[in-house]
Amino acid sequence: MDATALLGEWASTASILHGERAPLASYGPRDEVLPWASVSKMAVAALVGFAVQQGEHDFNEPLGPEGSTLAHLLAHSSGLGPSREALGARVGTKRIYSTFGYELIVERLGGTSVVVNHCRSRLGLLSVVSDGSPAGGLAGTAEDLETLAWLWLGRGPVAEDIVGEMTAVFLPELGGVVPGFGSWQPCPWGLGPQVKGENSHWMGSGWPATSFGHFGQSGSMILIDRLRECAVVALSAREFGPWAMTAWPNWTSRVYEMVS
C-alpha cells in the first residue's frame, strides 16, 4: 500500500488500522502533538466507560437537566444546547450537539486535571494535554489517537461488552444536526461516538451503518468499523470549513476502499 495515498488536502498525519496492532499504513509524523478538538469527546466517553466498568459511575446516574442521565449527555440527547445558558429541548426528544454537556461530564469525572491524568494512566494516552476543557480541548499525538481507536475497537482497557453498549445507538428515533453537515432524521449517536446509520455526511460511502466516530474543528478525525476491525485516524491544524463538505466524504470513502 502506498502510504502517501493517505494524505488528504487537510491532514498533517493519518493512519489506517486493520487487523494487527501496528498501523496498516500511515502518513506524516505520528509523534507530533496536534489538537484533537471535539475528537476529545471520544476520550472523555472512554473514561466514562472505564469508570462504569470500575463501578465508579453508572450510565443511568442523573446528570444535567431534570430527568437527564449521564447516557443522555454522552449521546447529546439531554436537551442541553451548546452553551451553559441554552436549553434547547426536553430531555430525550432531540439530538442537540452540546459541548457544554461534555463539560458537565468532565466535572463529574473530577475536572480537567483528573481527566487528563486518567487519559494517561487509565487509557494509555501518554501525550495528552489539555488547552481548555477536555470536552473539546485535548491535544495529543497520532500514535495516541491510534491507541484510542484500538480501545473503541475493543482492544483496550474498556471491556468489549461496555464498548458494544456505548457504540449502539441511544434513542435511535431522535433527529438532529451534525455540525457543519446539516439536519438528519434520524441522527444516530452512541454514548460518545456518532454512528453512521443510513446517512453518508462526513463518513462517506462504503462504511457500514454500524460504523462510528467523531470529527473536530481542527480537522481531526477518528472513524471505526468494528465489523471489519479497521479504523482511520487523522490530525490536522487546518480549521474545519466548507472545504470539508466534499473533502471528507471523498477521503473516508477512498480510505475504506484501501482496506477492502
C-alpha angles and dihedrals in degrees: 000000000000103000092199087068086074091069111108123188090263109029122106091187135001138176139191117214120198133156102329129058094246115077115269087218136350138184128198132008113329093191100056116108109234133167117275094192109181093355079079086079089069089059093046090049091049089054089053089052090051091048091050089051090052092049092245095117140011129219088229097053113121116260131153124005120011109290093019124121137196087263092055091054093047090052097043092243102113093100092247117137127219095281139046091255099049126089106178105178146351116286113280097008105096140019105241115173105233126182087178088062089058090048087060089051090051089052091050090051091054106275136280100309093048092048092050092047091048091049086060101038102033103031100029094237093145099172097051119127131166129234099189123326118004085226087084108345109077121123129191146137129292087244090061091045087055088052089053090050091052088052091055088048086062096257102112145063094300112084116251093238091056091047087051091052092048094049094050115097113267113215093354096196095065121112125204149137128291102211109254094002102071137235123332131189107227104018104192120209134168129205093295109343129073111241120219100220112165092326126104110194112127094346092068125200131316096039108111124243092259093059116115143180146120141252133206140214090250091065092262121147143179120183125175139188110191092184092064094027094236137126142174126213129185137177130195145163092220112111117238114260145140089302089073093062090076104017097057102048090044091049098044090048092051094046092052089055088056091066096039 
